[in-house]
Amino acid sequence: MTPAELRVRVGGETAATLERGTDGLSLSYDADYLAWPDAVPLSLSLPLRVRPHVGPLVETWLDGLLPDRAVEREEWRRRVGAVSASPFGLLSTPIGSECAGAVQFEGTTAGARRQLGEQPSRRSALEPISETDLAAVLAEMSEGALLGGWRDDPPASFSLAGTMPKLAVRHGRAPWCKAIGDEPTTHILKPSLPRYPGQAVGEHLALSTARRLGIEAVRTHVALIGGIETLVVERFDRSLRSPGGDIARIHQEDLCQALGLPLGQRFERDGGPGPGDVARLLAMHSSDCSADLRSWFRRLVYCWLIVANDAHAKNHALLHLPGAVCRLAPMYDTESWLPYTDVAASEIDLAMSLGDGYQAGDGARIDDWQQLAREFGLDTQWAAAEVLRIAQHTPAHLEAAIDALEAAARSGGMPARLLDAVVLRSESVLADL
């Protein structure tokens, strides 16, 4: 039976109690947590307060911790033997022990904790994974398995939002390990899918190029694991406390969660946030809104230039750090659509509107970008210079990122396809600006 209450921990500290009642879900922050100087909110949509949070915002935040598609959640339910595929039901299982950010869920009674897989011998453990076993799981994912994960009992599980298969692992002496119980994972593995050949390389190049342009983005590399091309992503919500020490969880939430918006509104055209909405959120809550607004502006320019058409609100996040610090998280899950289509770049719809519409050809003039900068409260001359800099230098930085690839990753068709497309796009954009 699914417990009626779950304890919510943040960074190992008891933060709140999540209760399922006849009227829905309620979330109550722990009094000691509210008094703690380093307390962070679970979400901007669920601010720290004595009065319980009730209603849709609790469900929306919880829902945002899980994979997007219902069929994937049902597969999780079947795999771990959960009574329900609801967010509360799934997070009542070992899946709730490792989520995005610093949150963990556990039962409030001994029986519920046993159901969650809390056994003294396995409360906290790292189990080395052989390359053969890891490759087998990645192969299943690459060939269409809904989710990555392990089939042990109790499961060494995790929950990651999104539509693409992902596997959360711990980098260690093995070099890869399953993280069980309280042990956090440190990396996410994403194999290329047959319908998107070279996907792992494409995403790595997009993020590596962004960093070379001075846009904060997650660190990645491409690995061949058992012959499977895999993107290896360093989790930005994990950090090493000290050399050779423990791994700390850092709290984060995506922009849909921060704004209290359901998954179905992740795209602006479906009722989700646009560039200005995010800018206003940063202006209200960022601990360094000037720096974060500039970062947000650069990110928009870059995603527009390379036609990263999946850069919706769930693919941007906020970090919540001790001391009431809130910052824009590094860019992640970003890839150009150009290598996968013959449609003109200017005709492809973006996740957020720019200028007069959603197509990548809209908002293509310097005046449009300066108007956006004005709305953000940024200097318009700086904005114009940044648009030109990114448009001019992206091809060269992309070429440098390609040159830095291992030979095996460079030998596929993706690097050349992406570079050719980005060069053409850059030339077209510069001619129109």
C-alpha positions in Angstrom: 0.0 0.0 0.0 1.2 3.5 -0.8 1.9 5.5 2.3 -0.3 8.6 3.0 2.6 10.7 4.0 6.1 11.3 2.6 9.0 13.0 4.3 10.7 15.4 1.9 14.4 15.9 2.5 16.6 18.6 0.9 20.3 18.0 0.9 19.8 15.4 3.6 17.8 17.7 5.9 14.1 17.1 6.7 12.4 19.9 4.9 8.7 19.1 4.6 5.9 16.6 4.9 3.9 15.7 1.8 0.5 14.4 2.6 -2.1 12.8 0.4 -5.7 13.3 1.6 -9.2 13.1 0.2 -8.9 16.7 -1.1 -5.5 16.1 -2.8 -2.0 16.8 -1.8 -0.7 19.2 0.8 2.9 20.2 1.7 3.9 21.5 5.1 7.4 22.8 5.7 9.1 21.5 8.9 9.4 24.2 11.7 13.1 23.4 12.3 13.8 23.7 8.5 12.0 27.1 8.3 14.3 28.3 11.2 17.5 27.0 9.4 19.5 29.8 7.9 20.4 27.7 4.8 16.8 26.6 4.1 15.8 26.8 0.4 12.3 26.5 -1.0 11.3 23.4 -2.8 10.1 25.7 -5.5 9.5 29.4 -6.0 5.9 28.3 -6.5 6.0 26.8 -3.0 7.7 29.5 -0.9 8.9 28.9 2.6 6.1 29.6 5.0 4.4 28.1 8.1 1.0 27.7 6.4 0.7 24.5 4.4 0.6 24.6 0.6 -2.4 22.8 -0.8 -3.9 22.3 -4.3 -2.6 22.2 -7.9 0.8 23.9 -7.3 1.9 21.0 -5.1 0.9 18.4 -7.7 2.5 20.5 -10.5 5.8 20.7 -8.7 5.8 17.0 -7.9 4.8 16.1 -11.5 7.8 18.0 -12.8 10.2 15.6 -11.1 9.0 12.6 -13.3 9.4 11.6 -17.0 7.1 13.5 -19.2 5.1 10.7 -20.9 2.4 8.7 -19.2 3.5 5.5 -20.9 7.0 5.9 -19.3 5.5 6.4 -15.9 3.4 3.3 -16.3 6.6 1.4 -17.2 8.2 2.7 -14.0 5.1 1.7 -12.0 5.3 -1.8 -13.4 9.0 -2.1 -12.8 9.1 -1.1 -9.2 5.7 -2.5 -8.3 4.1 0.8 -7.3 0.3 0.8 -6.6 -0.2 3.9 -8.7 1.6 5.8 -11.5 0.7 9.1 -10.0 3.5 11.4 -8.9 2.9 10.6 -5.3 2.7 6.9 -6.0 5.9 6.7 -8.0 7.9 8.9 -5.6 6.8 6.7 -2.7 9.0 4.0 -4.2 12.9 3.9 -4.4 12.5 6.2 -7.4 12.0 9.0 -4.9 15.5 8.5 -3.4 17.3 10.3 -6.3 15.6 13.1 -8.2 16.6 16.3 -9.9 17.9 18.8 -7.4 18.4 18.0 -3.8 15.1 16.5 -2.9 14.5 13.0 -1.7 11.3 11.3 -0.5 10.9 8.7 2.2 8.1 7.2 4.2 7.3 8.6 7.7 6.7 5.1 9.3 9.0 2.1 9.6 6.8 0.0 7.3 6.7 2.7 4.7 10.5 3.0 4.8 10.9 -0.7 4.3 8.6 -0.5 1.3 10.8 2.3 -0.1 13.7 -0.1 0.1 15.4 1.1 3.2 17.4 -1.8 4.4 20.4 -1.4 6.8 22.8 -3.2 4.5 21.7 -1.2 1.5 20.8 2.2 2.9 23.8 3.7 1.2 26.0 1.9 -1.3 27.9 2.2 -4.6 27.9 -0.9 -6.8 30.4 -1.0 -9.7 28.9 -1.5 -13.1 30.8 -3.6 -15.7 31.0 -2.1 -19.2 29.2 -5.1 -20.5 26.2 -4.5 -18.1 26.2 -0.8 -18.8 26.3 -1.3 -22.5 23.4 -3.7 -22.3 21.2 -1.1 -20.5 22.2 1.6 -23.0 21.5 -0.7 -25.9 18.0 -1.3 -24.6 17.5 2.5 -24.3 18.9 3.1 -27.8 16.7 0.5 -29.3 13.5 2.0 -27.9 13.3 1.0 -24.2 11.2 3.6 -22.5 13.5 4.2 -19.6 17.0 3.3 -18.4 17.4 1.7 -15.0 18.4 -1.4 -13.1 16.3 -4.5 -12.4 17.6 -5.3 -8.9 15.5 -5.7 -5.7 15.2 -3.2 -4.1 15.8 -1.1 -7.2 18.7 1.3 -7.5 16.4 3.9 -9.0 16.2 7.6 -9.9 13.7 10.0 -11.5 14.7 12.4 -14.3 12.2 14.5 -16.2 12.1 14.7 -20.0 11.1 12.7 -23.0 14.5 11.1 -23.9 15.8 8.0 -22.2 18.4 8.8 -19.5 20.5 6.8 -17.1 21.8 8.3 -13.9 25.1 6.9 -12.6 27.9 7.7 -10.2 31.4 8.3 -11.5 33.9 6.5 -9.3 36.8 4.1 -9.2 34.9 1.5 -11.3 34.6 4.0 -13.3 30.8 3.8 -13.2 28.6 2.7 -10.3 25.0 2.3 -9.4 24.1 4.7 -6.6 21.8 3.0 -4.1 19.9 4.5 -1.2 21.2 7.9 -0.1 24.1 7.9 -2.5 23.7 10.6 -5.2 24.5 10.1 -8.8 26.9 12.4 -10.6 26.4 11.9 -14.3 23.6 11.3 -16.8 24.1 9.0 -19.8 22.1 9.6 -22.9 22.7 7.1 -25.8 22.1 8.3 -29.4 18.8 7.0 -30.8 18.6 5.4 -34.2 16.0 8.0 -35.4 18.4 10.8 -34.5 21.8 9.5 -35.7 24.7 11.3 -34.1 22.5 12.8 -31.5 25.0 12.5 -28.6 27.7 14.2 -30.7 25.3 16.9 -31.8 24.2 17.8 -28.2 27.8 17.7 -27.0 28.9 20.1 -29.7 26.0 22.5 -29.1 26.9 22.7 -25.4 30.6 22.8 -25.9 30.3 25.6 -28.4 28.1 27.6 -26.0 30.8 27.4 -23.3 33.4 28.6 -25.8 31.2 31.6 -26.5 31.0 32.4 -22.8 27.5 31.0 -22.2 27.4 28.9 -19.1 26.4 25.3 -20.0 26.8 21.8 -18.5 30.0 19.9 -19.2 29.7 16.9 -21.5 31.7 14.5 -23.5 31.0 11.7 -25.9 31.9 8.1 -25.0 31.7 4.8 -26.8 30.4 2.4 -24.2 30.3 -1.1 -25.6 30.2 0.4 -29.0 27.2 2.6 -28.2 27.7 6.3 -28.8 26.7 8.0 -25.5 26.5 11.6 -24.3 28.0 11.8 -20.8 26.6 14.8 -18.8 28.1 16.1 -15.6 25.2 16.9 -13.3 25.1 20.6 -12.4 23.1 19.8 -9.4 25.8 17.8 -7.7 29.2 19.0 -6.3 32.1 17.5 -4.5 32.3 18.7 -0.9 36.1 18.2 -0.8 38.7 16.3 -2.9 37.9 12.6 -2.5 34.9 13.5 -0.3 31.2 13.1 -0.4 29.0 14.4 -3.2 26.5 17.1 -2.2 23.1 17.5 -3.8 22.3 21.1 -5.0 18.7 22.1 -5.2 17.2 23.1 -8.6 13.9 23.3 -10.4 12.9 23.8 -14.0 11.1 27.0 -15.1 7.8 25.3 -15.3 8.0 24.2 -11.7 9.2 27.7 -10.6 6.2 29.3 -12.3 3.8 26.7 -11.2 3.0 25.6 -14.7 2.0 22.1 -15.8 4.1 20.0 -18.2 1.6 20.7 -21.0 2.6 24.4 -20.9 6.3 24.0 -21.4 6.1 25.7 -24.8 5.1 29.3 -24.9 2.6 28.7 -27.7 0.8 26.3 -25.3 0.6 28.9 -22.6 4.1 28.6 -21.2 6.5 31.4 -20.5 8.2 33.5 -23.1 11.5 35.4 -22.9 10.0 38.3 -21.0 8.3 36.1 -18.5 11.6 34.4 -17.6 13.3 37.8 -17.5 10.7 39.0 -15.0 11.1 35.9 -12.9 14.9 36.5 -12.8 14.4 40.2 -11.9 12.2 39.2 -9.0 14.2 36.3 -7.6 17.8 36.1 -8.9 20.5 36.9 -6.4 22.4 38.5 -9.3 19.7 39.5 -11.7 22.0 41.7 -13.9 24.4 38.7 -14.6 21.5 36.3 -15.0 19.6 38.5 -17.4 22.7 38.9 -19.6 23.1 35.1 -19.5 19.5 34.6 -20.4 19.8 37.1 -23.3 22.9 35.3 -24.7 21.2 32.0 -24.3 18.2 33.2 -26.4 20.5 34.5 -29.1 22.5 31.3 -29.3 19.4 29.0 -29.3 17.9 31.2 -32.1 21.1 31.1 -34.1 21.6 27.3 -34.0 17.8 26.7 -34.1 17.6 24.8 -30.8 13.8 24.4 -31.2 13.4 22.3 -28.0 14.6 25.0 -25.6 11.3 25.2 -23.7 10.7 26.1 -20.1 11.5 22.6 -18.8 14.9 22.8 -20.4 16.0 25.8 -18.4 16.3 25.8 -14.6 17.1 27.7 -11.5 19.6 26.8 -8.8 18.6 27.3 -5.1 21.8 27.6 -3.0 22.3 28.0 0.8 21.9 31.6 2.0 18.7 32.3 0.0 20.8 32.4 -3.2 18.8 31.8 -6.5 20.6 31.8 -9.9 20.0 30.8 -13.4 21.3 27.2 -13.9 23.7 26.3 -16.7 22.2 25.5 -20.1 21.4 21.8 -20.7 19.4 19.6 -23.1 20.3 21.9 -26.0 20.8 20.7 -29.5 20.5 22.2 -33.0 17.6 20.9 -35.2 19.5 21.9 -38.4 21.2 18.5 -39.1 17.9 16.7 -39.0 15.8 18.6 -41.5 15.8 20.0 -45.0 13.4 22.7 -44.0 14.9 26.2 -44.1 16.1 27.3 -40.7 13.9 30.5 -40.9 10.8 28.3 -41.2 11.4 26.2 -38.1 9.4 27.1 -35.0 11.2 27.8 -31.8 10.0 27.0 -28.3 9.8 30.7 -27.3 8.7 33.7 -29.5 11.2 36.3 -30.7 10.2 39.4 -32.5 6.9 38.8 -34.4 6.5 35.1 -33.9 8.0 31.7 -33.2 9.8 31.0 -36.5 13.6 31.2 -36.4 13.4 33.8 -39.1 11.3 36.1 -37.0 13.0 38.7 -34.8 16.1 38.6 -37.1 16.9 42.3 -37.0 19.2 44.1 -34.6 16.4 46.4 -33.7 14.3 43.5 -32.5 17.0 42.2 -30.3 17.6 45.7 -28.9 13.9 45.9 -28.1 14.1 42.6 -26.2 17.1 43.9 -24.3 15.2 47.1 -23.4 12.4 44.9 -22.0 15.0 43.1 -19.9 16.5 46.3 -18.7 19.8 45.7 -20.5 22.0 48.1 -22.4 20.9 48.1 -26.0 24.4 48.7 -27.4 25.8 45.8 -25.4 22.9 43.6 -26.7 23.6 44.5 -30.4 27.3 43.7 -29.9 26.5 40.4 -28.3 24.1 39.4 -31.2 26.8 40.2 -33.7 29.5 38.4 -31.7 27.6 35.2 -31.3 26.4 35.2 -34.9 30.0 35.8 -36.2 32.0 33.5 -33.9 29.7 30.5 -33.5 31.0 28.7 -36.6 34.7 29.0 -35.5 33.9 27.9 -32.0 31.9 25.0 -33.3 34.8 24.0 -35.5 37.1 24.1 -32.5 34.7 21.9 -30.6 34.7 19.4 -33.4 38.5 19.4 -33.5 38.5 18.5 -29.8 36.4 15.4 -30.3 37.8 12.0 -30.0 38.5 10.4 -33.5 35.6 8.0 -33.2 33.1 10.7 -32.5 34.6 12.9 -35.3 34.3 10.1 -37.9 30.5 10.1 -37.9 28.4 12.4 -40.2 27.1 14.7 -37.5 30.0 17.1 -37.1 30.2 17.9 -40.8 26.4 18.2 -41.1 26.1 20.5 -38.1 29.0 22.7 -39.1 27.8 23.1 -42.7 24.3 24.0 -41.5 25.5 26.4 -38.8 27.9 28.2 -41.3 25.0 28.7 -43.7 22.7 29.9 -40.9 25.3 32.3 -39.6 25.9 33.8 -43.0 22.1 34.2 -43.6 21.6 35.8 -40.2 24.5 38.2 -40.6 23.1 39.3 -44.0 19.7 40.0 -42.5 20.9 41.7 -39.3 
